[in-house]
Amino acid sequence: MKRLVTLLLAAALACTAAPAQAVEFRASGEWLMGFNAAEGSLVSHKRLQGRRAKADNNDIFSAGQRLRLQLDAIASETLSGTVFFEIGDTVWGQSATGGALGADSTNIIKLKRAYLDWAVPGTQLKVRMGLQGLPLPFAAGGSAILNDDVAGVVANWQFHEHVGVTLTWARPYNDNYTAVTGDASANNKSNYLDNMDLIALAVPLTFEGIEATPWVMYGTIGQNTFRGNDNVRRWFTMSGYEPDNGRWNSTTFDRERATTSAFWAGLPVKLTLWEPWNIEFDINYGYVQSMGRGWMLNNENWKRYDTRREGWLAKALVEYQLDWGTPGILGWYASGDDGNPGNGSERLPTVSAAGNFTSFLGDGNLAWASSTELYDRNLSYAGTWGIGLQIRDMSFVEDLKHTFRAVYWGGTNSPAMAKYAQHPWGWGSSVDEASHGDLEHYLTTNDGILEFNLVNALQLYENLQINLELSYLVNFLDQSTWEKSRGGMLGNTWSKQDAWKAQLIFAYTF
């Protein structure tokens, strides 16, 4: 009887599994263990109404870790599914991130990506839908517009050997707004007019030694998309001088449009036809329609402002490859505010940028660090210019590479804009970012920063890299410009300092 039951169960399982197609599962991921010592603030002390206090109270040293796991379910070359989990960033000793004693009771598990890849039978049309990493085409210095995880659909058709076309629809935000109690306005309804949609068209062109991908993107932004939203990326996307934009002392605002239009365009080009020369350049343009107008406070006087935002950026990299390394020169220039808030902002609007020319003000190393690395975050280059020299991937010992950079940052924003700042110090610590709006590294034409990076990468095993980064910022911010702001008139002053970091990361990938 026991044997009969066993046979029946086996037959049932066989019948159940018969129609199913074999699926191959592949696992990949990375473990990062990081140790970081840093003084990330360019402001040492601030004096607010006669009271002096440190601007940055973060620990100099911190340690942390992050784990990412990806699982691919592959049915065939034309059908697969991917799920990508992230556990971290876990700061050692911190309860909020699960790093304190007894941390097994706290799980910081995030669904980073989950998407489906499939192809239309008999065609070259490939489709990816779901939560996915979505970079807009870029060349030198990373994407200044969008390179982040977002929900959407991407369709790609390679209809010619040298020419393809990619159509994208993404929805970064929707149904996040909660109606404000006591607000009787017609559009104050939960989950109403709070979606942001992006539609992009790119045409990849690939020839021998030449790659170019012209692209355009149109977006719509609902009136309530960023209203009451604490997502830090709103500083990049919001047009002009939106209220609660952190830096600007704007207190009133007239919402004139239910939906605002936005437009971006880019032309990234890579040239390798003159090897060993490598030339990359990228041109970007962005425009966000005015959401409305409001009033700014400047030394107890009111100034009318507009939320329209329009700007551009050009960046380039020229390298020459040698046996021992690749020296190069890099640079960029972006439009900046002209000093008149009444005609809107002249800075390039972005969605979620990922500039990577450098690895302190930018994010050009491992794109991750523990909590005291205050400046590693999304970077658009808006309102700045820069020029620098680098030697990439120098190698004198087997499995050990070095990259050295020296880059000067300047501002293209009018110094007259400092007087509209909510606080006089302008550049604060990470604790102050929520109120200062430092997420865009706002520099006037009187300000400057000299950045040095030395990144050392030792490939200890095939899957284990030890990465040591040493960086330093020489502070040329002009205090007199910022102390003439409204805060300076109230007797609020600040003292500047240089910033630095030393970061050691163990990266295991499989």
N, C-alpha and C positions, 0 to 999 in steps of 0.2 A: 504494500500500500504506500509506504513511504517513497519507494522508487517511482511509483506511478505518479504521485503528486509532483515529484521532482521533474519528471518528464513533461507533465502537463504545464508546469510553470515555465520550463525552458521553451516549450513550443509557443506558449503565449508571448513570451518575450521576443522570440524570433519573429512572430507574425507582426508584433507591434513595431519592431525596429526595421522591418523589411522596406517600407516605403521611404525611410529617411535616407538622405544623402550624407556621405561621410564628410565631416567638417574637421579641419585642422585648426588646432588651437596653438597660438604662439604667445608667449609671455615675454615682456621686456620691461625695463624700468631703471631707476637710479636711486641710490642712497647718497645724500649729502650730509656730511658732518662738518660744521663750521665753527671756527674760533675767531673772534673779531675784537680788536681793540681800536677805538676810534674816538675822535673829537669831531663830530660832523657839523657843528654849528659855526657859522661865520660871525656870530655875535657872542661875545663873552659875557657881558653884563648889560642890563637895561635899567634905566631909572624912570620910574613911573610916578609922577606927581611927588617927586622928592624921595621916593623909596628905591633903594638900589637892590637888585637881586640878580642871581645868575640867570642867563637866558636859557641854558640847557642843563637839566637835572638828570639826564640819562646816565647810566653807568658807562664808564670808559670801556669796560670789558664785558663781553657776553659770549655765550656758546649756544649753539642750537643745531637742529637737524631737520631734514625734510626727506620724505619718501614718496616716490611716484611709481605706480604700477599700472602697466598697460596690458590689456588682454585683447588679442585679435582672434575672431572666429572667422576662418577663411573657408568658404564653400568652394570657390573657384577663383580664377583670375578676374572674373567679372562680378563677383558678389562676396562681400565680407562685412563684418560688423566690428566696431572697436569701442571699448570702454576704458576710461583712463581715470584712475583714482589718485588723489594726493593726500598724504597724511603729513600735516605740518602746515605752516612753519612752526616747529616746536622749539621754544626758547627754554633752555635748561634752567630749572628752578621756578618757572613761571606757571602758576595755576591755570591762568586763562587759556594757555595754549597746550596744556597737558604735560608740562615739563617739571612740575613740582613733585615732591615726595608723595608716593602713592598714585602716580600718574595713570595707572591702569584703569582708574575710574573715569577718566576723561578721554574721549575719543574725538580728535579733530580730523575727521575724514570728509573729504570734499569730492564731489563728482566734478572732475575737471573737464572731461570730454566724453561724449557718447554719440557716435555717428554711424551711419550706414553708407557703404560704398557699393554702387552697382552701375552696370553699363547697359544701355539699350541694345538688345540683341541685333546683330547685323550692322551696327553702326560704330562710329568712333566717339559717340557721345557718352561721357562718364559723369556720374552724378554723386555728390556727397551731401547728405542731409543729416542735421542734428547739431549738437553742441560740438564745436570744432575750433581748432586754431585757424584764424583767418588773417593772414597778412596781405595787405594791399601791395602790389608790385613796388619794389624799391631797389635801389642800387647802393651807392655809397652812404655809409652812416646810418643804416637802418631805416625803418619806416617812420616818417614824421606824421602820418595820418592815422593808421590803424594797423596794429599787429597784436591781437589778443584773442582769447577764447570768447566765442559768441555763438548764439543759436542762429542757424540759417541753412540755406540751400545753395550749393555751388554746382554749376553745370559747365563742363569743359568739352569742347569739340575741336579735335585736331584735324581740320578738314584739308590741310595741305602739309607737306613735309616741313615747310618753313613757317607756316602761319596757322595760328589757332585762335579760338575765341572763348572767353570765360565770362559767364553771366552769374552774378551773385545777388541773392536777397538775404539780408541779415536783419534780425530784430534784437538790438541790444537791450531795449527796455520796453516793458508793458505791464500794466496792472500792478504798479508799485505805489500809486498815490492814494493816500487816505485823506478824506475830506477834513478840512479844518473846522473845528467846532466854532460856531458863532459867525462864520463867514457866509453871508447870504448871496454871494455872487452867483451868477447863472451857471458858471462852469466849475463850481466847487462841489464836485461829486466824486466819490471814491471810484478809482479805476476808470476815470473818464478823461479823455484827451491826454493820456499819459504814455502813449506809445512813441517809440522812435524806430523808424524803418529806413534801411539803406539799400539802394539798388546800384550795383556797380557793373560796368562793362570793361573788360580788358582784352587787348589783342596782342598776345605774345608773338614776337617776330624773332626767329632764330636763323642766323646765317653763319657761315664759317667766320669765326672771330668776332661776330657782332651779335649782341642780344639787346632787344629793345621791347618794352611793353607799355605802349600808351594806354591810359585808362581814364575813365571818368566815373564819378559816383554822385548820385542824387539822394538826398535824405529829407525826410519829414520829421519834425519834432513837435509833439503835442504840447499844448500850453502848460500842462501839469507834469510833464515828463521829469523835470528836475525840481519841481516845487516840493519842498520839504524832504528831498532825497539827500541822504548823507553820503552817497557814493562819491568818492573823491574824484572820479573821472569827470564829474560835471564841470570842474574848473577848465578843462580843455575844450569841452563841447559847447558850453554856454556862450552865447554871443556877447560881445562888448562888455558892459559893466553891469551884469545881472545882479540884483540884490542878493545878499548872503554869499557873494563871490569871494568872501574872505578878505582880500586885500583892500577893496574899495569901500570907502565910507559912504555907501549909497543906502538911503533909508526909505525911499518911496519909489514906486514903480507902477506904471500903467500898462496892464496886459492888453494889447490891442488886437492880437491875432490868436485864433483858436489853434492854428497849425502854422508852424514856421518852416520855410524851405531852406535847404542847404545844398551846396554843390562843391565838389572837389575834382581836381584833375591832376594828372602826373605823367611824367615822361622819364622813366629810368633807363639808362643805357650803360652797357658794359662792353668794352672793347679789348679783345685779346689778340687781334690780328697782327700786332707788332711785338710779339713775344721777344724778349722776356718782360716787355712793358705790359702793365695792366692799368686801364683807365676806366673809371666809373664816374658817372655824374647823374644827378637826379634833380628835376625841377617840379615843384609842387605849387598848387594854387588852391585856395579855399575861400568860400563865401557862406555866411549865415545871415539870412534875412533878419531884419530888425524884429524883435519880439515886442517891442514897445519902447517907451521913453520914461525917464524918471528924473530924480533930482539927487545930486551929490552935495555933500557938505564940505566946504573948503574954508577953514579959518572963520567959521561962523557965518560964511556966505554960501548961498545956494547956487549950484551950477547945473544946468540942464544937460542930460546925457542921453545917448541913443545906444541901444543894444546891438545894432548892426555890427558885423565883424567880417573883415575881408583882408586877406594877406597872402604872401607868397614866400617861397624858400627855394634857394638853389644851393646844392652841395656837391662836392667833388672829391675824388681820391685818385692820385697818380702814384703807382708803385713800379719798382724795378726789381725783379727777382734775381738774387745772387745765390751762390752755393751755400753760404752760411746764414742767409737771412734775406728779408725783403724790406728795404728802406722805401719810404714814401712820404708824400706831403698831402695833407688834407685841409679842407676848408669849407666854410658855408657862410651864407648871408641871408637873413630873413628880415622882412619888413617889420617895422615897429610903430608904436603909437605916436601920433604927431602932436600930442599935448592938448588936443581939443576934444573932450568927451562928447561934445554936441554932435559930431559927425561919426560917432561910433569908434570902434577899435580897428587899428590897422595891423593887428597881429594875426598870423595864420591860425584859423580854428582847426582843431583836430578832434578825433574821437577817442583813441587810446594809442598814443604814439609809443615807439620803442627805439629812440635814437641810441646809437651805440658806438659813436666815434671814440669816446673815452670810457673809462670804467669807474669814475667817481661821480662826477656830475651826470654822466651817462650811465649806460648799463652794458658795457662792452666786454665783460668778462664772463662770469658764470651766471649772471642774471639772478643771483640769489645771495643773501647774506643774512646774518643775524641782526638783531633789532637796533644796534647802535649805528648801523650804516645808513645814515639819515638821508643821503642824497641818491641812493640807487632806487630809481623809480621811473615811471614813464616820462619820456622827454621828447619834446616836439621841436626844439630849437627856436620856437616863436619868440620874436623880439630880441634875437641875439645874432652875433656874427662871431666867427672864430677862424683861426688858422693854426696849424700845428705840423710837427714833424714826428714820424714814428719809424721804428725799425721792428718789424714783425717777425716772429718765429726765428729769432737768432738761435743757432745751435752750435755749440762747440764740444759738447759731450753727448754721447748717444742717449736718447730718450729724455733729454732735458732741453726745453725751449724757453726763450725769454722774449718778451715784447716790451719795448720802452716807448713812451709817448711824452711829448711836451706840447701843450696846447694852450693858446691864449683865448679867453672868452671876453667878448665885449658886448655892450648893449646897443640896440637900435631904437629904444624907446626914448621919447623926449623927457628930459629932467623935469619938465613942468608937471608931469604926471605924478611925481612924488608928493605933491601937495594935496592930492586927493586920497592918499593912502590912509587906511584906518589907523595904522600904527607907524611911528617914526622909524623904527629899526628895520622895517621892510624885509630883512632876511633874519628869521628866527630859527629856533630849534624845531624838531619834529613835534614837540608838545604844542608849539605855537602855530603850526601850519594850518590848523583848522580855522584860526582866526586871522592869519596873515595872508593866506593864499599863496604861499611860497612854492606851490607845486609847479609853477611855470618859470621858476628862476628869473624873476623879473629884474632886468638890468637896464639902466638908463645909459645914455651915451657918455656919461661921466664915470660909469662903473666898469670894473674889469676884474678878471680872475685868471691866474696862471695855474694850470693843472699839470701835475707830473704823475705818470703811472709807470710802474714796473711790475709786470706780471710774469711769474715763473711757473712753468708747468712741467712736473716730473711724471713720466709714465712709468710707475713702479711695476705694475703688471699690465697685461693686455687690457684688463677691465678696471684698473684702479689708477686714478691720477691724483697726485698731490699738487694743489694749486696755492701758491703764495703770492698775494698782491700787496704792494706797498704804494700808497698814493698820498699826494700832498697838494693842498690848494693854497696859493699865495693870494691874500685878500687885498684887492685894490678897489673895494667898494668905497664910494665917495660919501663920507658921513655928512658933510655939509649939505649935500643935495637932499638927503632923507630927513635931516633934522630941520629943514625948512618946511617940512610937512605940517599938517595940522597938529600932530602930536608934539612936534618940536616947539610949536608956539605955546603949548601947554606946559612946557618944561620937561617933556619926556625925551630922554636921550639914551644913547647906547654906545657900547664900546665894541670894536670889531676885533677879530682874531683870525689867524689862519686855521685851516681844518686839515685833518690827516686821518688815515686809517691804515691798519695792518690786518690782513685777512688771510687765514689759513683754512683751506677747505679740502677735505678728503672726499673724492667723488668716485663711487663704484657704480658702473653702468653695466647692464647685461642685455 
